[in-house]
Amino acid sequence: MSLKDEEFRVLRETIASRGTVRHALLPATLVGWAVVAGLFLAFGEVWTATLMSLGVLAAGFEAIHGLHVGVERIGRYLQVFYENDVDGPMWESTAMRVGPGLPGAGVDPLFTLVFGTATLINLVLVAFPLRTTLWEGLVVTAHLAFLVRIVRARRAAAQQRAVDLETFTALRAQMLKSSNHLAASLHDLS
């Protein structure tokens, strides 16, 4: 097996394992969120419970987001550097062409609706009944900031494939150009 074949195999395995971890991380995050919220509600103050449980949601979301970004980036790398001839693998190119079949029927790889809903449920604990202390205002602001983060990450994820594909295509062209210059220089020396 060549080094190139081995690299391809390892990168495809990386995509598969990160996808599995991402899906396992969602229920683990939600269970952790519920446990932390329940414990702090039982033994602490409401705003402390909501802030700590928000931290669990944010950590889980960021881990899932990081895994997704990495998987997409590896996929575009494979697409550009391995799928440039007809006889080679074509999974990434084919999957990118197919995309979601029906408008709105696509997969939400970041589970943004789940995280958004959990964040709103979490916020309800501190926001109702409405109080006006500074601490509670900061907790509400933290929740709103996290909701903004979720929306921004979803928008970035929607554009990532195209951006990464363009970046890797330009990088490959630059590398081929540099390689051709080096080969020409070596030929001139001989």
HELIX and SHEET records of a PDB file:
HELIX    1   1 LEU A    3  PHE A   43  1                                  41    
HELIX    2   2 VAL A   46  TYR A   82  1                                  37    
HELIX    3   3 TRP A   91  VAL A   98  1                                   8    
HELIX    4   4 THR A  112  ALA A  127  1                                  16    
HELIX    5   5 LEU A  134  LEU A  189  1                                  56    
END                                                                             
